[in-house]
Amino acid sequence: MTESMVYLEKLIKETNKSETDVMAEAMRTGLRQMWQDWMLGRYLRDEIPRAEAIEVIGIDLVELAERQRAAMLEDVAWGQQA
């Protein structure tokens, strides 16, 4: 049995929702995550302004992405010094 099927069966059992409802929610959740990732990527590549990214996905995710980018750049700079 695939990992996805195990998750699906457990969610159906634990939430008392139908397979259709669980699958629909999974689809919405996955699409939302993909959309957020795509928009953050566009922002980090300077394809859209910060204000637009904040408007679309929210300040919390934009600030998190900025902190992660800064940490990654610090790590790269540190590694180049070695």
N, C-alpha and C positions, 0 to 999 in steps of 0.2 A: 504494500500500500504506500502511495506517495505521501510525502510530508504534508502536502496541501490537503489531501483527503483526510488525513488525521486531524488537521486543524478544523476542517469543515465539519466533520462528524462531532468533534468536541464542542464546537460553537453551537451547532444545532441542539445538542443535548443540554448544554449548560444554559443557553438562553431561551430554550423552549420556543425557538422561532423555526419557521419552515426553511427547507433548503433554499427555496427561491428567495426568501427574505434575507437570509445570510449571504447568499451570492450577490444579491443586489447591493447590499451594504458594503460588501467587499469590493465590488466594482466601483462604487462611489468613492470609497476610501482610497483605493488605489489610484483612481483618476485624479483625485484631489492632491495626493502626494506627488504624482507625476507632474501635475500642473505647477505646484509649488517649486519643485526641483527645476523645472524648465524655466520658470520666471526668475528664480534666483540665479541660474546660470546666465541668463540674458543680462541681468543686472551686473553680475560679477565680470562679464565680458564687455561691459560698458555699452550694451546695445539698447538699454532703457535707463532712464534716470532713476535715481534713488527714490524720488517722490512717487514715481509710478509703481515701483516695486512695493513700496510701503502701502500704497493704495490697494494694490491687487492682493498681496499676501500678508500684509501686516508688519508692523515695526519689529515685533519680537523675532520673527524669522529672519528679517533683513539684518538686524543687529547680531543675531547668532551667526549668520553667514559671514558678516564682516569680522567678527572676533575669530572665527575659524580660519578665515583667509589670513588675517594678521598673524596668527599662531603658526600657520604653515609657512608663511614667508619668513618668519623669524627662524624657524627650523632649517629652512633652505639656506639662509644667510649663515647660520651657525655651521652647517655642514660644509659650506664652501670655504670656511676659514680653516678647516682641518688640513 
